[in-house]
Amino acid sequence: MTQNQIILDFGTFSLEAELYDTPIAQKFKQHLPYQVRLMQWGNELYGSIGKDLGEEKPVPDIPPGGIAYTRQGNYVCIFFGQTPAWAVEHIGQICGDQWIRLQDSPALETVFIILKS
Protein backbone atom coordinates (compact mmCIF):
# COMPACT_ATOMS: atom_id res chain seq x y z
CA MET A 1 0.00 0.00 0.00
CA THR A 2 1.25 3.45 -0.84
CA GLN A 3 0.45 6.61 1.02
CA ASN A 4 -1.40 7.95 -2.03
CA GLN A 5 -4.35 5.57 -1.81
CA ILE A 6 -7.75 7.13 -1.24
CA ILE A 7 -11.32 5.93 -0.80
CA LEU A 8 -14.27 7.39 -2.71
CA ASP A 9 -17.22 6.67 -0.42
CA PHE A 10 -20.57 7.15 -2.14
CA GLY A 11 -22.60 5.92 0.85
CA THR A 12 -23.97 2.75 -0.74
CA PHE A 13 -20.53 1.60 -1.98
CA SER A 14 -16.89 2.68 -1.97
CA LEU A 15 -14.16 2.65 -4.60
CA GLU A 16 -10.42 2.58 -4.05
CA ALA A 17 -8.20 4.93 -6.02
CA GLU A 18 -4.63 6.10 -6.17
CA LEU A 19 -3.45 9.69 -6.45
CA TYR A 20 -0.53 10.40 -8.73
CA ASP A 21 2.69 11.94 -7.50
CA THR A 22 2.13 15.33 -9.14
CA PRO A 23 2.07 18.77 -7.51
CA ILE A 24 -1.71 19.22 -8.02
CA ALA A 25 -2.48 15.69 -6.74
CA GLN A 26 -0.34 16.30 -3.66
CA LYS A 27 -2.11 19.62 -2.97
CA PHE A 28 -5.41 17.76 -3.33
CA LYS A 29 -4.20 15.17 -0.82
CA GLN A 30 -3.11 17.83 1.70
CA HIS A 31 -6.71 19.03 2.07
CA LEU A 32 -8.31 15.59 2.57
CA PRO A 33 -10.94 14.66 3.61
CA TYR A 34 -13.53 16.18 1.28
CA GLN A 35 -17.30 15.96 1.27
CA VAL A 36 -18.35 16.80 -2.27
CA ARG A 37 -21.89 17.44 -3.47
CA LEU A 38 -22.02 15.82 -6.90
CA MET A 39 -23.49 16.81 -10.22
CA GLN A 40 -23.52 14.54 -13.25
CA TRP A 41 -22.69 15.36 -16.86
CA GLY A 42 -22.90 12.29 -19.08
CA ASN A 43 -20.49 9.71 -17.68
CA GLU A 44 -18.79 12.17 -15.33
CA LEU A 45 -19.46 13.10 -11.72
CA TYR A 46 -18.10 16.39 -10.48
CA GLY A 47 -18.37 18.84 -7.62
CA SER A 48 -16.49 21.66 -5.95
CA ILE A 49 -13.87 21.00 -3.29
CA GLY A 50 -13.85 24.69 -2.40
CA LYS A 51 -10.08 25.04 -2.88
CA ASP A 52 -8.04 26.50 -5.74
CA LEU A 53 -5.17 24.06 -6.25
CA GLY A 54 -3.77 25.90 -9.25
CA GLU A 55 -2.96 24.50 -12.64
CA GLU A 56 0.01 22.53 -13.92
CA LYS A 57 -0.46 20.40 -17.06
CA PRO A 58 -4.14 20.13 -18.03
CA VAL A 59 -4.97 17.37 -20.51
CA PRO A 60 -7.98 17.06 -22.86
CA ASP A 61 -8.70 13.35 -22.30
CA ILE A 62 -9.14 11.28 -19.14
CA PRO A 63 -9.54 7.48 -19.25
CA PRO A 64 -12.52 5.77 -17.58
CA GLY A 65 -11.88 5.65 -13.85
CA GLY A 66 -9.75 8.77 -14.01
CA ILE A 67 -9.91 11.38 -11.28
CA ALA A 68 -9.24 14.96 -12.27
CA TYR A 69 -9.20 18.46 -10.86
CA THR A 70 -9.98 21.73 -12.59
CA ARG A 71 -9.66 25.20 -11.14
CA GLN A 72 -12.73 26.20 -13.20
CA GLY A 73 -15.18 25.81 -10.32
CA ASN A 74 -12.52 24.10 -8.18
CA TYR A 75 -14.06 20.80 -9.25
CA VAL A 76 -12.94 17.27 -8.58
CA CYS A 77 -14.13 15.18 -11.53
CA ILE A 78 -14.63 11.41 -11.65
CA PHE A 79 -14.75 10.05 -15.19
CA PHE A 80 -16.38 6.79 -16.27
CA GLY A 81 -16.57 7.24 -20.03
CA GLN A 82 -17.01 10.98 -20.59
CA THR A 83 -14.56 13.30 -22.35
CA PRO A 84 -13.86 16.43 -20.28
CA ALA A 85 -15.61 19.64 -21.38
CA TRP A 86 -12.21 21.34 -21.12
CA ALA A 87 -8.65 20.32 -20.24
CA VAL A 88 -8.27 19.13 -16.64
CA GLU A 89 -5.49 17.96 -14.33
CA HIS A 90 -5.38 14.13 -14.24
CA ILE A 91 -4.61 13.56 -10.54
CA GLY A 92 -5.46 9.90 -9.99
CA GLN A 93 -7.13 6.70 -11.08
CA ILE A 94 -9.75 4.37 -9.61
CA CYS A 95 -8.16 0.95 -9.07
CA GLY A 96 -8.79 -1.68 -11.73
CA ASP A 97 -12.26 -1.72 -13.25
CA GLN A 98 -14.10 -0.65 -10.08
CA TRP A 99 -15.24 2.50 -11.94
CA ILE A 100 -17.79 0.35 -13.81
CA ARG A 101 -19.98 0.51 -10.68
CA LEU A 102 -20.51 4.21 -11.43
CA GLN A 103 -22.29 3.34 -14.70
CA ASP A 104 -24.86 1.28 -12.78
CA SER A 105 -25.45 3.84 -10.01
CA PRO A 106 -27.64 6.73 -11.10
CA ALA A 107 -28.26 9.79 -8.94
CA LEU A 108 -25.17 9.70 -6.75
CA GLU A 109 -25.43 12.92 -4.74
CA THR A 110 -22.38 12.99 -2.47
CA VAL A 111 -18.92 11.49 -2.23
CA PHE A 112 -16.62 11.48 0.78
CA ILE A 113 -12.99 11.36 -0.30
CA ILE A 114 -10.67 10.13 2.43
CA LEU A 115 -7.13 8.85 2.74
CA LYS A 116 -7.05 5.06 2.92
CA SER A 117 -5.80 3.99 6.33
C-alpha positions in Angstrom: 0.0 0.0 0.0 1.3 3.5 -0.8 0.4 6.6 1.0 -1.4 8.0 -2.0 -4.3 5.6 -1.8 -7.7 7.1 -1.2 -11.3 5.9 -0.8 -14.3 7.4 -2.7 -17.2 6.7 -0.4 -20.6 7.1 -2.1 -22.6 5.9 0.9 -24.0 2.7 -0.7 -20.5 1.6 -2.0 -16.9 2.7 -2.0 -14.2 2.7 -4.6 -10.4 2.6 -4.0 -8.2 4.9 -6.0 -4.6 6.1 -6.2 -3.5 9.7 -6.5 -0.5 10.4 -8.7 2.7 11.9 -7.5 2.1 15.3 -9.1 2.1 18.8 -7.5 -1.7 19.2 -8.0 -2.5 15.7 -6.7 -0.3 16.3 -3.7 -2.1 19.6 -3.0 -5.4 17.8 -3.3 -4.2 15.2 -0.8 -3.1 17.8 1.7 -6.7 19.0 2.1 -8.3 15.6 2.6 -10.9 14.7 3.6 -13.5 16.2 1.3 -17.3 16.0 1.3 -18.4 16.8 -2.3 -21.9 17.4 -3.5 -22.0 15.8 -6.9 -23.5 16.8 -10.2 -23.5 14.5 -13.2 -22.7 15.4 -16.9 -22.9 12.3 -19.1 -20.5 9.7 -17.7 -18.8 12.2 -15.3 -19.5 13.1 -11.7 -18.1 16.4 -10.5 -18.4 18.8 -7.6 -16.5 21.7 -5.9 -13.9 21.0 -3.3 -13.8 24.7 -2.4 -10.1 25.0 -2.9 -8.0 26.5 -5.7 -5.2 24.1 -6.3 -3.8 25.9 -9.3 -3.0 24.5 -12.6 0.0 22.5 -13.9 -0.5 20.4 -17.1 -4.1 20.1 -18.0 -5.0 17.4 -20.5 -8.0 17.1 -22.9 -8.7 13.4 -22.3 -9.1 11.3 -19.1 -9.5 7.5 -19.2 -12.5 5.8 -17.6 -11.9 5.6 -13.8 -9.8 8.8 -14.0 -9.9 11.4 -11.3 -9.2 15.0 -12.3 -9.2 18.5 -10.9 -10.0 21.7 -12.6 -9.7 25.2 -11.1 -12.7 26.2 -13.2 -15.2 25.8 -10.3 -12.5 24.1 -8.2 -14.1 20.8 -9.2 -12.9 17.3 -8.6 -14.1 15.2 -11.5 -14.6 11.4 -11.6 -14.7 10.0 -15.2 -16.4 6.8 -16.3 -16.6 7.2 -20.0 -17.0 11.0 -20.6 -14.6 13.3 -22.3 -13.9 16.4 -20.3 -15.6 19.6 -21.4 -12.2 21.3 -21.1 -8.7 20.3 -20.2 -8.3 19.1 -16.6 -5.5 18.0 -14.3 -5.4 14.1 -14.2 -4.6 13.6 -10.5 -5.5 9.9 -10.0 -7.1 6.7 -11.1 -9.8 4.4 -9.6 -8.2 1.0 -9.1 -8.8 -1.7 -11.7 -12.3 -1.7 -13.2 -14.1 -0.6 -10.1 -15.2 2.5 -11.9 -17.8 0.3 -13.8 -20.0 0.5 -10.7 -20.5 4.2 -11.4 -22.3 3.3 -14.7 -24.9 1.3 -12.8 -25.5 3.8 -10.0 -27.6 6.7 -11.1 -28.3 9.8 -8.9 -25.2 9.7 -6.8 -25.4 12.9 -4.7 -22.4 13.0 -2.5 -18.9 11.5 -2.2 -16.6 11.5 0.8 -13.0 11.4 -0.3 -10.7 10.1 2.4 -7.1 8.8 2.7 -7.1 5.1 2.9 -5.8 4.0 6.3 
